[in-house]
Amino acid sequence: MGTGKTLLMTYLSQIAKFDNVYSNYFINDEKIGVLGLNHLDFKNKNYKIPPNDSLILFDEIFLYMNGDKPEENNKKFSRLIPFFLLCRQFDNNIIFAGQRINQNWVEYREITNMIIVPM
């Protein structure tokens, strides 16, 4: 039995006032796109970054970025930090959901507005 993090994010995808909504899991709504971390890398020309005024939902983010392995994250994901830092400039919001706050990589945990963790 879960605590409702994914349900809450799915609900937010339906009520949010954003032009574009993306998630890293399938939501049965043709207006919502599915993306991965590669879409947030400005230098990766194989993927299109989300446009301005986007809501981006990442469920179980620790499966991608393990907060207990900062050195590994710095090697694999350091190119994502500019996107995280510039989200506000593009009117984008990212919501991360994880099991425990300390499992979230400090590089995005310190600049984020909201991380959903169970009580």
N, C-alpha and C positions, 0 to 999 in steps of 0.2 A: 504494500500500500504506500503510495507516494504522499507527498505533502502539498501537491497542487502547484508547483512551480511552473511546469509546462502548461498546465491548464490556465494559469494566470497570464503567461506570455501569449498564449493563443487568444485569450480574451482581449488582451491589449492590442493584438493584431487586428481585431475586428472593430474596436472602438477608437483607435488612435486616429488623430487628424493629420496624417502624413500623406504626401502624394504617393510614396512608395513604401512598401513593407517587404522585408526579406527575413528569412529565418534559415537556420541550419538544419531544420527538420521539416518534413512535409506537412503543410496545412492545406486541407481540402478547400482551397479558395483560389480561383484562377488569377486574382489580383496580387497574390503573394508569391514572391519569387523565392527559390531555394538557393542559398549560396554557402560557400565555405570561406575559410580564412584567406585563401588565395585571392579572393575578390577584394580584399582590403589592402593589397600590396600595390602601391603606385607604380613600382618598377616591373611588375609582372604583366607583360603585355598580352598574355594568353587569356586574361580575365578582365572583364569590364568592372570598374569600381562602381558602387552604388551611386546614383545621382543625388543631387541636393535634395533636401527635405525627405530623408529616408529614416525609417525605423528599422533597426537591425537587431534581430533576436538570436542569441546564441545560448542554446540549452546544453547543460552538462559540459561547460567550457573546459573543465579540468581534463576531459578526455583528449583534448587537443593540446592544451598548455598546462602541464603539471606544475603547480605552484611550488612543489617541493624540489624542483629541478631548475633553478633560475639560470644556471650556466647553459644548460641545454636549450632553454627557451631563448636566451640571448643569441645563441647561434642560429636557431631555426626561425625565430619570429621577430628579430629586431627590426626587420623592414616593415612590420605592421605598426610600430610605435608612431610614426608620423601620421598615419591615418587616425589612430586613437586620439592623438593630440589635436588634430585639425577637424575633428568631427563637428565641433561647435561652429567653426567657420563655414561649414557646408550645410548647417542646419540639420545635421544627422544626429541620431541618438542610437546608442547601442545598449542593449540590456543583456547582461550575462546572468545565467543561472548556474549555480553550483551547489554541491553538498555542504561544504564548509568554507567559511570566509578565507581561511589560511591556505586552502587549496588553490586559490586564485592567484595568478602571477602578479607580483607586486607592481610590475611595470604598467599594468592596466588597472589594477585595484586602486592605486593612489590617484588616478585621474578620472575615475568613473563617477557618474552620478548615482547609479543604482546597480547593486548586485543582489539578486534574489537568492536567499539561502533559507533553508527550513528552520523552524523554531524548535 
